[in-house]
Amino acid sequence: MFPVVDRYVLFEWLKIFGLVLGAMFGLQLIVEVQDSFSDLLYYNADLGEIIFYYLVLAPSFLTISLPAAILVSILYALGLLHRNNEFLAFRTSGMSVSRITRTLWFAGIGLSVGLWYLNASLIPWSVEASRKLMDTLEWDQQAETVGSEKVGLVYNLAFDNRKENRMWFVNRFSEYKQMGFGITVSMMDEDRHEVRRISAETGFFREDQSDWIFLNGRDSRYAAADAELIRTLPFEKLEAKELDDDPSLMLLLGERPKDLSFLELKMITENFTLDENPKLLEYLVRLQALMAGAASCLIVTGLAIPFAVSGVRVNPAVGVSKSLALFFVYYIMTSVLNSLGKQGVLLPEVAAWTPNIFMIILTYVLVRRVR
């Protein structure tokens, strides 16, 4: 289906790409093993759990390794064609640079689309599943020594659900047992006047029915006008069907944006607005950065091809060094603009997508200049 030249260039690149991607994966795996292997042993993980942890974690490496592997492999593959005078033969036969490298452009576009899909599906699962497995191993080990009641506790958990006019305060929440201790829920009217308060010793969220069960507490009603207590009733068990606040969402707000997956970031940004929580800006910038990061595969393709082609006229190392320098500038620009976005100087969309737009324009200019 492809002409001989297209197949040849594509297969030559794929051989190098596979080797480089494997090397990138190996390096990241070594770094991760050095960082977490001792922890897994300390948490008494068996061989199967250790292997499963690294297998689950591996897809998350693609975010960094895929663009880098594309850059290095294109530079090496095209440089090899030049050293063997094959590129010169293609040009002598009347082919343009764009014609010779079109399969690489299609590959860059395809990998960008693939990375976009992975960022929204497999990679979030990888991040969440590996983190959950590590936490579970840690909690199980701690439960054997200090007891399950003291494991995985988050203290002073507060959550303001402005959409539903509910304010939560949990003295302690156990991520290990998925249960809260010392819970107070204030329900308010549209003017933010408290009309009902549930206080309970313990409580837990039923995911299958999306409601809360409270144990041993009081259900109090107040007059909105003057906050006067109307009545209060003790209870041993209260099924609060109207309360659908997911504790996992409450806990996510305490995590750093860079530690969350695409789906977790999306959950936060869909459930809050900047007026409700100014901290949301950091999560918005991180979400947009993950979406924009998928275009890095196409960008590095555009950086590698013109420099790999033009650099050999003087010295192959010149083109390689220039493309690597621009690749470094791209990431520096991304970091700086993301920081400005987190400070509110730029819109999250502007902060995340401006480096990509700039580099796409630059690559277009560079490709046009190649003869």
C-alpha positions as CSV (number, residue, x, y, z in Angstrom):
1,M,0.0,0.0,0.0
2,F,3.0,2.3,0.6
3,P,5.7,3.1,-2.0
4,V,9.1,1.5,-1.4
5,V,10.7,4.8,-0.1
6,D,7.9,5.3,2.4
7,R,8.2,1.7,3.7
8,Y,11.9,1.9,3.9
9,V,12.1,5.2,5.8
10,L,9.3,4.1,8.1
11,F,10.8,0.7,9.0
12,E,14.3,2.2,9.4
13,W,12.8,4.7,11.9
14,L,10.7,2.1,13.7
15,K,13.7,-0.1,14.4
16,I,15.5,2.7,16.1
17,F,12.3,4.0,17.8
18,G,11.6,0.6,19.3
19,L,15.1,0.4,20.7
20,V,15.1,4.0,22.1
21,L,11.6,3.6,23.6
22,G,12.7,0.4,25.3
23,A,15.8,2.1,26.7
24,M,13.7,5.0,28.0
25,F,11.3,2.6,29.7
26,G,14.2,0.7,31.2
27,L,15.8,3.9,32.6
28,Q,12.5,5.1,34.1
29,L,11.9,1.6,35.5
30,I,15.4,1.6,37.1
31,V,14.7,5.0,38.7
32,E,11.4,3.8,40.0
33,V,12.8,0.6,41.4
34,Q,15.5,2.5,43.2
35,D,12.8,4.8,44.7
36,S,10.1,2.3,45.7
37,F,11.5,-1.2,45.9
38,S,12.7,-0.8,49.5
39,D,9.3,0.5,50.4
40,L,7.6,-2.5,48.9
41,L,9.8,-4.8,50.8
42,Y,9.2,-2.9,54.0
43,Y,5.4,-3.2,53.5
44,N,5.9,-7.0,53.2
45,A,4.8,-7.2,49.5
46,D,5.3,-10.6,47.9
47,L,6.9,-11.2,44.5
48,G,3.6,-11.2,42.7
49,E,2.5,-7.9,44.2
50,I,5.9,-6.3,43.4
51,I,5.7,-7.4,39.7
52,F,2.1,-6.4,39.5
53,Y,2.9,-2.9,40.9
54,Y,5.6,-2.2,38.3
55,L,3.4,-3.6,35.5
56,V,0.5,-1.3,36.5
57,L,2.8,1.7,36.8
58,A,4.6,1.2,33.5
59,P,2.0,2.9,31.2
60,S,2.5,6.1,33.1
61,F,6.1,6.3,31.8
62,L,4.7,7.0,28.3
63,T,4.1,10.6,29.0
64,I,7.8,11.4,29.2
65,S,9.4,8.5,27.3
66,L,7.3,8.7,24.1
67,P,8.2,12.3,23.0
68,A,11.9,11.8,23.9
69,A,12.0,8.5,22.0
70,I,10.5,10.1,18.9
71,L,13.1,12.9,19.0
72,V,16.2,10.7,19.4
73,S,15.0,8.0,17.0
74,I,14.3,10.5,14.2
75,L,17.6,12.2,14.6
76,Y,19.5,8.9,14.6
77,A,17.5,7.3,11.7
78,L,17.8,10.3,9.4
79,G,21.4,10.8,10.3
80,L,22.0,7.2,9.4
81,L,20.4,7.7,6.0
82,H,22.7,10.7,5.4
83,R,25.8,8.8,6.4
84,N,25.0,6.1,3.9
85,N,24.2,8.7,1.2
86,E,20.7,7.3,0.9
87,F,19.1,10.6,1.6
88,L,21.2,12.2,-1.1
89,A,20.0,9.5,-3.5
90,F,16.3,10.3,-2.7
91,R,16.9,14.0,-3.3
92,T,18.7,13.3,-6.6
93,S,15.7,11.4,-7.8
94,G,13.6,14.6,-7.4
95,M,12.0,13.9,-4.0
96,S,11.5,16.8,-1.6
97,V,12.3,16.5,2.1
98,S,8.6,16.5,2.9
99,R,8.0,13.7,0.5
100,I,10.8,11.6,1.9
101,T,9.7,12.1,5.5
102,R,6.0,12.1,5.2
103,T,5.6,8.7,6.9
104,L,7.4,10.2,9.9
105,W,4.9,13.1,10.0
106,F,2.0,10.7,9.8
107,A,3.6,8.7,12.6
108,G,4.0,11.8,14.7
109,I,0.4,12.8,14.2
110,G,-0.7,9.2,15.0
111,L,1.3,9.0,18.2
112,S,0.0,12.4,19.4
113,V,-3.6,11.2,18.9
114,G,-2.6,7.9,20.7
115,L,-1.0,9.8,23.6
116,W,-4.1,12.0,23.9
117,Y,-6.3,8.8,24.2
118,L,-3.9,7.2,26.6
119,N,-3.9,10.4,28.8
120,A,-7.6,10.1,29.1
121,S,-7.9,6.3,29.6
122,L,-4.9,4.0,30.3
123,I,-2.5,6.4,32.0
124,P,-5.0,7.7,34.6
125,W,-5.8,4.1,35.5
126,S,-2.1,3.4,35.8
127,V,-1.5,6.3,38.1
128,E,-4.5,5.6,40.3
129,A,-4.1,1.8,40.5
130,S,-0.4,1.9,41.3
131,R,-1.0,4.6,44.0
132,K,-3.9,2.6,45.5
133,L,-1.8,-0.6,45.6
134,M,1.1,1.1,47.3
135,D,-1.3,2.7,49.9
136,T,-3.0,-0.6,50.5
137,L,0.2,-2.4,51.2
138,E,1.4,0.4,53.5
139,W,-2.0,0.4,55.4
140,D,-2.0,-3.4,55.7
141,Q,1.5,-3.3,57.2
142,Q,0.6,-0.6,59.6
143,A,-2.7,-2.3,60.6
144,E,-0.8,-5.3,61.9
145,T,1.3,-3.1,64.2
146,V,-0.9,-0.2,65.4
147,G,-4.4,-1.4,64.6
148,S,-6.8,-0.6,61.8
149,E,-8.4,2.3,63.6
150,K,-5.2,4.3,63.4
151,V,-4.3,3.6,59.8
152,G,-4.7,5.9,56.8
153,L,-6.2,8.8,58.8
154,V,-6.7,12.2,57.4
155,Y,-7.4,14.8,60.1
156,N,-9.6,17.9,60.0
157,L,-11.1,17.2,56.6
158,A,-13.3,20.1,55.5
159,F,-15.4,20.4,52.4
160,D,-17.7,23.2,51.2
161,N,-20.2,22.0,48.6
162,R,-21.5,25.4,47.4
163,K,-23.6,23.9,44.7
164,E,-25.7,22.0,47.2
165,N,-25.2,24.4,50.0
166,R,-23.6,21.9,52.3
167,M,-20.6,22.3,54.6
168,W,-18.7,19.2,55.9
169,F,-16.3,18.8,58.7
170,V,-14.7,15.4,59.6
171,N,-12.5,15.2,62.6
172,R,-10.8,12.1,61.2
173,F,-11.3,10.1,58.0
174,S,-9.8,6.7,57.5
175,E,-8.9,6.0,53.9
176,Y,-8.2,2.4,55.0
177,K,-11.6,1.7,56.4
178,Q,-13.4,4.4,54.2
179,M,-15.1,5.7,57.3
180,G,-15.3,9.1,59.0
181,F,-15.2,9.9,62.7
182,G,-16.6,13.0,64.3
183,I,-18.7,14.1,61.4
184,T,-20.7,17.4,61.2
185,V,-22.7,18.3,58.1
186,S,-24.4,21.7,57.9
187,M,-27.2,22.1,55.3
188,M,-28.0,25.7,54.3
189,D,-30.6,27.5,52.3
190,E,-29.9,29.7,49.2
191,D,-28.8,32.6,51.5
192,R,-26.3,30.3,53.3
193,H,-28.3,30.2,56.5
194,E,-28.0,26.9,58.3
195,V,-31.3,25.0,58.5
196,R,-30.2,21.5,59.4
197,R,-27.2,19.9,61.0
198,I,-26.2,16.3,61.3
199,S,-23.6,15.4,63.9
200,A,-22.4,11.8,64.2
201,E,-19.7,9.7,65.9
202,T,-19.1,7.8,62.7
203,G,-20.3,7.6,59.1
204,F,-19.5,6.0,55.8
205,F,-20.4,6.5,52.1
206,R,-22.2,3.8,50.2
207,E,-20.9,4.0,46.6
208,D,-23.5,1.7,45.2
209,Q,-26.4,3.9,46.3
210,S,-24.4,7.3,46.5
211,D,-25.6,8.2,50.0
212,W,-24.3,8.4,53.6
213,I,-25.0,6.2,56.6
214,F,-24.4,8.0,60.0
215,L,-24.2,6.2,63.3
216,N,-24.8,7.5,66.8
217,G,-25.5,11.2,66.6
218,R,-28.1,14.0,66.4
219,D,-30.2,15.5,63.6
220,S,-31.0,19.1,64.4
221,R,-33.2,21.7,62.6
222,Y,-32.8,25.4,62.8
223,A,-34.8,28.5,61.9
224,A,-33.1,30.2,58.9
225,A,-34.0,33.7,60.1
226,D,-32.3,33.7,63.5
227,A,-30.6,30.2,63.7
228,E,-32.8,29.3,66.6
229,L,-32.9,25.6,67.3
230,I,-36.3,24.1,66.4
231,R,-35.8,20.5,67.3
232,T,-33.0,17.9,67.7
233,L,-33.4,14.2,67.5
234,P,-30.9,11.5,68.6
235,F,-30.3,8.5,66.3
236,E,-28.4,5.3,66.3
237,K,-28.5,5.0,62.5
238,L,-29.5,7.6,59.9
239,E,-29.7,6.9,56.2
240,A,-29.1,10.3,54.5
241,K,-30.4,9.6,51.0
242,E,-30.1,13.3,50.0
243,L,-26.3,13.5,50.8
244,D,-24.3,12.3,47.8
245,D,-21.0,14.0,48.5
246,D,-18.2,11.5,47.6
247,P,-15.4,11.4,50.2
248,S,-12.9,10.6,47.4
249,L,-13.6,14.0,45.9
250,M,-13.1,15.6,49.3
251,L,-9.7,13.9,49.7
252,L,-8.5,14.8,46.2
253,L,-8.5,18.5,47.1
254,G,-5.8,17.8,49.5
255,E,-3.5,16.2,46.9
256,R,-0.9,18.0,44.8
257,P,-2.2,18.5,41.2
258,K,0.9,16.8,39.7
259,D,0.1,13.6,41.8
260,L,-3.4,13.3,40.3
261,S,-4.4,11.5,37.1
262,F,-6.3,13.1,34.2
263,L,-9.6,11.7,35.4
264,E,-9.1,12.9,39.0
265,L,-8.3,16.4,37.8
266,K,-11.3,16.3,35.5
267,M,-13.5,15.2,38.4
268,I,-12.3,18.2,40.5
269,T,-12.7,20.8,37.7
270,E,-16.2,19.6,36.8
271,N,-17.4,19.8,40.4
272,F,-16.1,23.2,41.4
273,T,-15.6,26.7,40.1
274,L,-12.9,29.3,40.8
275,D,-15.4,31.4,42.8
276,E,-16.0,28.4,45.1
277,N,-12.4,27.4,45.5
278,P,-9.5,29.6,44.3
279,K,-7.1,26.6,44.6
280,L,-9.0,25.2,41.6
281,L,-6.7,27.2,39.3
282,E,-3.8,24.9,39.9
283,Y,-5.9,21.9,39.0
284,L,-7.2,23.6,35.8
285,V,-3.6,24.4,34.7
286,R,-2.5,20.9,35.3
287,L,-5.5,19.4,33.4
288,Q,-4.9,21.7,30.4
289,A,-1.1,20.8,30.5
290,L,-1.9,17.1,30.3
291,M,-4.2,17.7,27.3
292,A,-1.7,19.9,25.6
293,G,1.2,17.5,26.3
294,A,-0.2,15.0,23.8
295,A,0.8,17.4,21.0
296,S,4.5,17.0,22.1
297,C,4.9,13.9,19.8
298,L,4.1,16.0,16.7
299,I,6.2,18.9,17.9
300,V,9.3,16.9,18.5
301,T,8.8,15.3,15.0
302,G,8.8,18.8,13.6
303,L,11.9,19.8,15.5
304,A,13.9,16.6,14.6
305,I,13.3,16.4,10.9
306,P,14.6,19.9,9.7
307,F,17.7,19.8,12.0
308,A,18.5,16.2,11.2
309,V,18.3,17.0,7.5
310,S,20.2,20.4,7.5
311,G,22.7,19.7,10.2
312,V,24.7,17.1,8.2
313,R,25.9,19.7,5.7
314,V,28.3,20.9,8.4
315,N,28.3,18.3,11.1
316,P,25.6,15.9,12.3
317,A,26.2,16.9,15.8
318,V,25.2,20.5,15.0
319,G,21.6,19.5,14.0
320,V,21.3,17.2,16.9
321,S,22.4,19.8,19.4
322,K,20.1,22.5,18.0
323,S,17.0,20.2,18.1
324,L,17.8,19.1,21.6
325,A,18.3,22.8,22.7
326,L,14.9,23.7,21.2
327,F,13.3,20.7,22.9
328,F,14.8,22.0,26.2
329,V,13.5,25.5,25.5
330,Y,10.0,24.0,24.8
331,Y,9.9,22.4,28.3
332,I,11.3,25.5,30.0
333,M,8.7,27.7,28.3
334,T,6.0,25.2,29.3
335,S,7.1,25.3,33.0
336,V,7.3,29.1,33.1
337,L,3.9,29.6,31.5
338,N,2.2,27.0,33.7
339,S,3.6,28.8,36.7
340,L,2.1,32.0,35.4
341,G,-1.2,30.2,34.9
342,K,-1.2,28.9,38.5
343,Q,-0.7,32.5,39.7
344,G,-3.7,33.7,37.7
345,V,-1.6,35.9,35.4
346,L,-2.6,33.8,32.4
347,L,-5.7,31.8,31.7
348,P,-5.1,28.0,32.1
349,E,-5.8,27.4,28.4
350,V,-3.4,30.1,27.4
351,A,-0.7,28.9,29.8
352,A,-0.9,25.3,28.6
353,W,-1.4,25.7,24.8
354,T,0.8,28.8,24.0
355,P,4.1,26.8,24.0
356,N,2.6,24.2,21.6
357,I,1.3,26.9,19.3
358,F,4.7,28.7,19.3
359,M,6.6,25.5,18.6
360,I,4.2,24.4,15.8
361,I,4.7,27.8,14.1
362,L,8.5,27.5,14.6
363,T,8.6,23.9,13.1
364,Y,6.5,25.1,10.1
365,V,9.1,27.8,9.5
366,L,12.0,25.4,9.9
367,V,10.5,22.9,7.5
368,R,9.8,25.5,4.9
369,R,13.5,26.6,5.1
370,V,14.8,23.1,4.4
371,R,15.9,22.6,0.8
